[in-house]
Amino acid sequence: SFTVNSNLEFHALYSRIDIISGSATPVTDVSNLAVGDQVIICATHSGKTYALSTKQNNNNRSAMEVTAGKLETGIQLLTLQEGAVENTFAFYTGTGYLYAASSSSNHLKTDDKLTKNGSWEITASSAVARGDYTHNVMQFNANSGTPIFSCYAEDKTDVNFADIMFYKTSDVVTATYYTTLAQ
């Protein structure tokens, strides 16, 4: 906004639209993953597929329902980087690193610095942070209808939880558009 005189201000009203397109294929052998690859983290629960969302909550990451293998706006694209612990990957969000954030609570957060707690040993169906925190197993939690991805002290097996899976992306195109709502 800017002030023309002391009594009048103008504000541009616009909406930001982020668009993502491309495809993603399931990772069945993590030896096919390398630093620089882009992945998404998903889970299947009650016949629906969920992806890790770009929405960082206070202590966990939101999950959004998706069509398996299709990239959609709101899905968190993660670039694999070398972890701070040997034989691990770091999940770079574009602004920070996912990390297991507690030994007493089920926290999955993002930090701008890479630490051992953001260094993940991964298989086709798991990610375990190899830092100091003991709530370090990333899982999907149906969370009473508000699904999330978070970290737990062990691999939970009850009906509210699901193991994660990775999809490797290809032909990714992202674009940001602004549209004026009013003048």
C-alpha positions in Angstrom: 0.0 0.0 0.0 1.0 3.6 -0.3 -0.2 6.9 1.0 -1.1 9.7 -1.4 -1.8 12.2 1.4 -2.4 11.9 5.1 -6.1 10.9 4.6 -6.0 8.5 1.7 -4.4 5.1 1.3 -4.6 2.7 -1.7 -4.3 -1.1 -1.3 -3.9 -3.6 -4.2 -6.0 -6.6 -3.6 -4.8 -9.7 -5.3 -4.8 -13.5 -4.9 -1.7 -15.7 -5.3 -2.3 -18.9 -7.2 0.5 -21.6 -7.1 0.2 -24.3 -9.7 2.1 -27.6 -9.8 2.0 -30.2 -12.4 4.0 -33.3 -13.4 3.9 -36.9 -12.4 5.2 -39.1 -9.5 5.9 -42.8 -9.4 6.1 -45.0 -6.3 9.6 -45.8 -5.0 9.9 -49.5 -4.4 13.7 -49.5 -4.1 15.4 -46.6 -2.4 18.7 -47.5 -4.0 17.2 -45.7 -7.0 17.1 -42.4 -5.1 19.9 -39.9 -5.1 20.8 -36.5 -3.8 18.9 -33.9 -6.0 15.9 -36.1 -6.6 12.5 -34.6 -5.8 10.1 -36.8 -3.8 6.7 -36.5 -2.1 5.8 -38.4 1.1 2.5 -40.2 1.0 0.4 -42.8 2.9 -2.6 -44.8 2.2 -5.3 -45.0 4.9 -8.9 -46.3 4.7 -8.7 -46.6 0.9 -7.5 -43.0 0.4 -4.1 -41.6 -0.4 -2.7 -38.7 1.5 0.4 -36.5 0.8 2.5 -34.4 3.1 1.2 -30.9 2.7 3.1 -27.6 2.5 1.2 -26.6 5.7 3.4 -26.6 8.7 1.3 -26.8 11.9 2.8 -26.0 15.3 4.0 -29.5 15.9 3.4 -31.6 12.8 2.6 -31.4 9.1 -0.9 -31.4 7.6 -1.8 -34.2 5.2 -4.0 -33.7 2.2 -6.0 -36.2 0.2 -4.6 -36.7 -3.3 -4.8 -38.9 -6.3 -1.9 -41.3 -6.1 0.9 -40.4 -8.6 -0.6 -37.0 -9.5 1.1 -33.8 -8.4 -1.3 -31.2 -7.0 -1.1 -27.8 -5.6 -0.4 -27.9 -1.8 1.7 -31.1 -1.9 5.2 -30.6 -0.3 7.9 -31.3 -2.9 11.0 -32.4 -1.1 14.5 -32.3 -2.6 16.8 -35.0 -1.3 20.0 -33.8 0.1 22.8 -35.5 1.9 22.0 -35.9 5.6 24.3 -34.9 8.5 24.7 -38.6 9.4 26.3 -41.1 7.1 23.9 -43.0 4.8 21.0 -40.7 5.4 19.0 -38.2 3.4 17.7 -34.8 4.3 14.3 -33.6 3.1 14.7 -30.0 1.9 11.4 -28.1 1.6 12.8 -25.2 -0.3 13.0 -23.1 2.9 14.2 -25.7 5.5 14.6 -29.3 6.5 12.0 -31.6 8.0 13.2 -32.9 11.3 12.1 -35.0 14.3 11.7 -32.4 17.0 11.2 -34.1 20.3 11.9 -37.1 22.6 8.7 -36.6 24.6 6.1 -35.4 21.9 5.2 -36.4 18.4 6.7 -33.4 16.6 7.7 -33.1 13.0 8.9 -29.6 12.2 10.9 -27.6 9.7 14.2 -25.8 10.5 16.5 -23.8 8.2 19.5 -25.7 9.6 20.3 -29.3 8.8 21.0 -31.4 11.9 21.2 -35.1 12.8 17.5 -34.9 13.7 16.8 -34.0 10.1 18.9 -36.8 8.7 16.6 -39.7 7.7 17.4 -43.3 7.1 14.8 -44.4 4.6 13.3 -47.5 3.1 10.4 -47.8 0.7 8.0 -47.6 3.6 9.7 -45.7 6.4 11.8 -42.7 7.4 13.6 -42.8 10.8 15.6 -39.7 11.9 19.1 -40.6 13.1 19.5 -37.7 15.6 19.2 -37.5 19.3 15.4 -37.3 19.6 13.6 -40.6 20.3 10.3 -39.7 18.7 11.9 -40.2 15.3 9.7 -42.5 13.2 7.7 -40.6 10.6 4.2 -41.8 10.1 0.7 -40.8 8.9 -1.9 -40.3 11.6 -5.6 -40.1 10.7 -5.9 -37.9 13.8 -9.7 -38.0 14.3 -10.4 -36.7 10.8 -7.7 -34.0 10.7 -4.9 -36.1 9.1 -1.2 -35.3 9.8 2.3 -36.6 9.4 4.3 -36.6 12.6 7.0 -38.5 14.4 6.6 -41.3 17.0 8.8 -43.3 19.3 7.9 -46.5 17.5 6.2 -47.7 14.4 2.5 -47.5 15.4 0.3 -50.3 14.0 -3.2 -49.4 15.2 -6.0 -48.5 12.7 -5.3 -44.7 13.0 -1.8 -45.0 11.6 -0.2 -45.9 8.3 3.4 -46.3 7.1 4.7 -43.7 4.7 5.7 -44.3 1.1 7.7 -42.2 -1.3 6.9 -41.1 -4.8 9.7 -39.8 -7.1 8.6 -36.8 -9.2 9.3 -36.1 -12.8 8.4 -33.4 -15.3 7.7 -31.0 -12.4 6.5 -27.6 -13.4 5.6 -25.0 -10.8 4.2 -21.6 -11.5 2.9 -18.7 -9.4 0.2 -16.4 -10.8 -1.3 -13.3 -9.3 -4.8 -12.2 -10.1 -6.3 -8.9 -9.2 -9.4 -9.1 -7.0 -10.2 -5.4 -6.8 -8.6 -2.0 -7.5 
